[in-house]
Amino acid sequence: MTPPNLGRPTDDWTGSLLAKKLVEHSPNRQVHVVDLPWRLSSWAWPIAGQTKFWSTSNGDLHAWACLQTPFWSLDYATHPDAPPALTRELLSWADERAQALVSTPLGRPMWFTFAFADQTDVIQALEAAGFEPQTTAAEPWSMVLMRHDPSAIGTSTPVPTGFTLRPLAGASEVAAYVALHRGIFNSDSMTEDWRRTVLKDPSYAADLDLVITNPDGELAALCVGWLSGTGPGGRLSGQIEPLGVASRYRGRGLGRAIATECLRRMYAKGALDVYVETDSHGDAALSLYESVGYAVERTVIVLRKDYQPT
Ligand SMILES: CC(C)(COP(=O)(O)OP(=O)(O)OC[C@H]1O[C@@H](n2cnc3c(N)ncnc32)[C@H](O)[C@@H]1OP(=O)(O)O)[C@@H](O)C(=O)NCCC(=O)NCCS
């Protein structure tokens, strides 16, 4: 499916900043915290009918939800003081919207959502709303939040001879970035509008938006680092999202070089913890992250709900 060319209607970041603030209020309850700007720059946010905010009578934001079509994901957050009934209302709204969208370009035949394995109350609420944990599915899927060991960072690994590591050259390189991203992840969800929106996000740091070029100057690898003061007392945390290497250049050290340089830069900017989220099964990404000093901190349960056209 070719993504709709929606773009962000205005440069109004109010909704994103409120959503981010709610998530940062209780970061341990949320799977996406530091990398949230990446997700909130997507072309599904903040489309009416796809995104909803719930406020208390005095105007405080108590919940938000977004059917994130490019991620096939229901992203949401609730305030810790929000009553369980609000979560049920949110999930009921998402269910109604997912069914209404199923035959449109914004719909999906299945939606996924995520919860930490120790959040039994959250998982129970999702199961009650019809989501099924994929831990025991025919093709099991779960994820992990990994935290980097700062003592594992030394100097960054050099790039192979002929390749160059540098920041993305801003908007002029967005089209090349999108082509690389789509190839790496075998998906056309990434769009130029989305990537241009990322460049304008208030928490975007151009010097953490890294690429590696091949000897002809073409993009071969990408890695974006995010920073957010989400820990106790505003403790600065970092996260890598996304990271990838073009398939023809894999296994040559590009992934390690761009990951270690991004980590080095985040620590140099004051990050005290640096995270990444990835699939839990033993694939190349998990091995790469372990090899540069990451270790699993929390298991993330993936839950799925299917929809049929009526
Ligand atoms: C994961 C990925 C970035 C690795 O990039 P790469 O350039 O091939 O990795 P490197 O050559 O730098 O390898 C570094 C380490 O990663 C691990 N690794 C890389 N490829 C691997 C593979 N196919 N199987 C197992 N481990 C692998 C190894 O630990 C390796 O260290 P070693 O060479 O000492 O054995 C690349 O496979 C990729 O882009 N995959 C698709 C996108 C993706 O999954 N991104 C991560 C999403 S969170």
The ligand as an SDF file (V2000), in Angstrom:
LIG
                    3D

 48 50  0  0  0  0  0  0  0  0999 V2000
   21.1030   -5.0890   12.3690 C   0  0  0  0  0  0  0  0  0  0  0  0
   21.9680   -4.4540   11.2870 C   0  0  0  0  0  0  0  0  0  0  0  0
   21.9050   -2.9550   11.4610 C   0  0  0  0  0  0  0  0  0  0  0  0
   23.4080   -4.9290   11.4650 C   0  0  0  0  0  0  0  0  0  0  0  0
   24.2360   -4.1460   10.6090 O   0  0  0  0  0  0  0  0  0  0  0  0
   25.6300   -4.7150   10.0410 P   0  0  0  0  0  0  0  0  0  0  0  0
   26.3350   -3.5950    9.3910 O   0  0  0  0  0  0  0  0  0  0  0  0
   25.3940   -5.9170    9.2120 O   0  0  0  0  0  0  0  0  0  0  0  0
   26.3600   -5.1380   11.3810 O   0  0  0  0  0  0  0  0  0  0  0  0
   27.9480   -5.2290   11.6090 P   0  0  0  0  0  0  0  0  0  0  0  0
   28.6000   -5.7850   10.3870 O   0  0  0  0  0  0  0  0  0  0  0  0
   28.4370   -3.9340   12.1100 O   0  0  0  0  0  0  0  0  0  0  0  0
   28.0480   -6.3250   12.7590 O   0  0  0  0  0  0  0  0  0  0  0  0
   28.1980   -5.9490   14.1170 C   0  0  0  0  0  0  0  0  0  0  0  0
   27.7260   -7.0920   14.9940 C   0  0  0  0  0  0  0  0  0  0  0  0
   26.3400   -7.3280   14.8110 O   0  0  0  0  0  0  0  0  0  0  0  0
   26.0580   -8.7220   14.9080 C   0  0  0  0  0  0  0  0  0  0  0  0
   25.5570   -9.2010   13.6160 N   0  0  0  0  0  0  0  0  0  0  0  0
   25.5610   -8.5500   12.4390 C   0  0  0  0  0  0  0  0  0  0  0  0
   24.9550   -9.3090   11.4940 N   0  0  0  0  0  0  0  0  0  0  0  0
   24.5560  -10.4520   12.0920 C   0  0  0  0  0  0  0  0  0  0  0  0
   23.8620  -11.5980   11.6530 C   0  0  0  0  0  0  0  0  0  0  0  0
   23.4420  -11.7190   10.3920 N   0  0  0  0  0  0  0  0  0  0  0  0
   23.6040  -12.5780   12.5560 N   0  0  0  0  0  0  0  0  0  0  0  0
   23.9920  -12.4600   13.8320 C   0  0  0  0  0  0  0  0  0  0  0  0
   24.6800  -11.3790   14.3070 N   0  0  0  0  0  0  0  0  0  0  0  0
   24.9340  -10.3960   13.4580 C   0  0  0  0  0  0  0  0  0  0  0  0
   27.3550   -9.3940   15.2700 C   0  0  0  0  0  0  0  0  0  0  0  0
   27.4510   -9.3960   16.6790 O   0  0  0  0  0  0  0  0  0  0  0  0
   28.3580   -8.4230   14.6870 C   0  0  0  0  0  0  0  0  0  0  0  0
   29.5910   -8.4990   15.3310 O   0  0  0  0  0  0  0  0  0  0  0  0
   30.7570   -9.4500   14.7040 P   0  0  0  0  0  0  0  0  0  0  0  0
   30.9740   -8.9460   13.3070 O   0  0  0  0  0  0  0  0  0  0  0  0
   31.9140   -9.2230   15.6040 O   0  0  0  0  0  0  0  0  0  0  0  0
   30.2170  -10.8420   14.7160 O   0  0  0  0  0  0  0  0  0  0  0  0
   21.4760   -4.8810    9.8690 C   0  0  0  0  0  0  0  0  0  0  0  0
   21.4060   -6.2860    9.8070 O   0  0  0  0  0  0  0  0  0  0  0  0
   20.1460   -4.2890    9.4800 C   0  0  0  0  0  0  0  0  0  0  0  0
   20.0850   -3.1580    8.9930 O   0  0  0  0  0  0  0  0  0  0  0  0
   19.0480   -5.0550    9.6750 N   0  0  0  0  0  0  0  0  0  0  0  0
   17.7040   -4.5950    9.2830 C   0  0  0  0  0  0  0  0  0  0  0  0
   17.2320   -3.4110   10.0830 C   0  0  0  0  0  0  0  0  0  0  0  0
   17.1760   -3.6970   11.5650 C   0  0  0  0  0  0  0  0  0  0  0  0
   16.8770   -4.7920   12.0050 O   0  0  0  0  0  0  0  0  0  0  0  0
   17.4680   -2.6390   12.3560 N   0  0  0  0  0  0  0  0  0  0  0  0
   17.4140   -2.7050   13.7770 C   0  0  0  0  0  0  0  0  0  0  0  0
   16.0320   -2.4270   14.2260 C   0  0  0  0  0  0  0  0  0  0  0  0
   15.9650   -2.1370   15.9560 S   0  0  0  0  0  0  0  0  0  0  0  0
  1  2  1  0
  2  3  1  0
  2  4  1  0
  2 36  1  0
  4  5  1  0
  5  6  1  0
  6  7  2  0
  6  8  1  0
  6  9  1  0
  9 10  1  0
 10 11  2  0
 10 12  1  0
 10 13  1  0
 13 14  1  0
 14 15  1  0
 15 16  1  0
 15 30  1  0
 16 17  1  0
 17 18  1  0
 17 28  1  0
 18 19  1  0
 18 27  1  0
 19 20  2  0
 20 21  1  0
 21 22  1  0
 21 27  2  0
 22 23  1  0
 22 24  2  0
 24 25  1  0
 25 26  2  0
 26 27  1  0
 28 29  1  0
 28 30  1  0
 30 31  1  0
 31 32  1  0
 32 33  2  0
 32 34  1  0
 32 35  1  0
 36 37  1  0
 36 38  1  0
 38 39  2  0
 38 40  1  0
 40 41  1  0
 41 42  1  0
 42 43  1  0
 43 44  2  0
 43 45  1  0
 45 46  1  0
 46 47  1  0
 47 48  1  0
M  END
$$$$
